[in-house]
Amino acid sequence: MASAIKKVEKIRQIVRLKQVMQRWKNMSLRTRSDADSGSSRRIPPGFLAVYVGVERKRFVIPTRFLNLPILVDLLNKAEEEFGFQSNGGLVLPCEVGFFRQVLTFLERDESRFGGLGLDEFLKMVSDVGLDSCKETTTNNTCHGFTPLLQKTRV
């Protein structure tokens, strides 16, 4: 009977420890999200956080965008430039202004612009002459995609 009481007490200690750890984890997550630029860092279901450019600007995008040709091309460029990273977030190697423009077009009319690949989008943007494209090639066309690492080919 004494051994049964000891087992029950051990189980209670384990349960309490688990509760304390869960509270600590919840408090830690709350503290971290409050410290991150004043905004909530939680990602809603059906969305994904990606980081763009050298400054690693955070964007939360719908996961369905990952199947669009332009995002597939950007992911392939990220693989070429960074390889398969196991730490940190998903980083896309393009300028923040260019990525913002991509999102604007996709949010405005996904059915029309969702089928464009990176090259087609760059051509469309250069034909329109958008202000968000800061990089120009030698023939003065918009080139909003630039590799972050110097030795990476585009």
N, C-alpha and C positions, 0 to 999 in steps of 0.2 A: 504494500500500500504506500509506503514511503517513496518507493521508486516511481510510482504512478504520479505522486504529487510533484516530484522533481521533474518528471517529463512535462507535466502541464506547465510548471513554472518556466522551463526552458522554452516551450512553445510560446508562452506569453512574452518572454524577452525577445524572441525572434520577431514576433508580430509587432512589438513596440519599436524595435530597431528598424523594421521595414517602414513603419509609419513615419518615424523620424527622418529616414532617408528620403521618403517621398515628399515630405514637407520641405526639407532642405533643397531638394531638386526644384520644386515649384517656386520657392522663394528665389533661388538662384536664377531661374529663367526669367522671373518677373523683374529682378534687379537688372539683369543684362538687357532686357528689351527696353526698360525705362532709360537706360544709359545710352542706347543707340539712337542718337539724333532726335530724341523726343518722339519718335514714331514707333508704332508696333512693328515688330519684326516677324510676326506670325504670317504665314502664307496661307491664303484661303484654299480650300480644296479645289482641284482643277487648275491650279496655277503653279508656277515655278519661278524661283528667283535666279536671274542671270546677272553677271557682272560684266560691264562693258568698258573697254578702253584701258589705257594705262592707269587712269584714276580709279578704276574698278567701280564705276557708278552702278548702283543696284537698280534693276528693273524687275518687276513682277509681271510675268506674261502668262497668258493662257497656255496650258500644255498642248492644246491642239495646234498652236503655232509651230511646234517642233516638227510637224510633218510637212510644213510648207517648204518649197524648194529653196527659198532664200535663207531660212533658218538652217536647213540641212547643209547648204553651202557654207554658212558661217561656222557651223559645228565641225565640218570637215577642215576648214581653215584653222579652227582652234586645235583640232587634233594634230595638224601639221606643225603648228607653232609650239604647242605646249605638251603634246603627247597625252597620255591618259593619266591625269593627276588623280591621286586618291585623297588629297586634302584640299580644303577650301571649296569654294563654289565653282559653278560653271562659268568660265570666263570666255567672252567672245572678243576676238581681236579686231575691233573696228572702232571708229570714233563714236563718241557719245551722240553727237549731233546727227550723224548718219543713221545710227540705230533708232534714235527718236523719230527720224523721218520715216524709216521703215515701219515702225509701229503706227505712226499717224496714218500712213497709207493703208495698212492692214486693218486698222480699226475703222477707217472710213468706209472701205469697200473690200472686204476680204475675198469675196468671190471674184472680183476683177483683178486684184493685185496679188492674191495668194498663189497664183501659178507661176509668178516670176522667180527666176533664179537670181543669184547675185549679179552675174554679168548683165542680165536683162534689166535688172533694177538700176544698176549703175548707168547703163545706157539711157534708160528713161529719165533718170535724174539729171544726167548731163544734158540731155536734149531740152529739158524744162528749165535748167539753170537754177536750181534751188540754192538758197543762201546757206543752208546748213552744211553744205559740202565745202570744206575749207581746203582740202588737198586738191591740187590740179596736176595733171600729167603734162608732158611736154606739148601736147596738142590742145591744151586748155580745156580739157573735158573734166568733169567732176569725177573724183576718184575716192569717195568717202571711205573706202576700205584701205587701210594701211596695216602692214604687219607690225606687231609690237616689237618683235626681235629683228635686228638688222639683217641677220643672215638667212632669214626665212624668205622663201620665194613666194610671190603672189601669183 
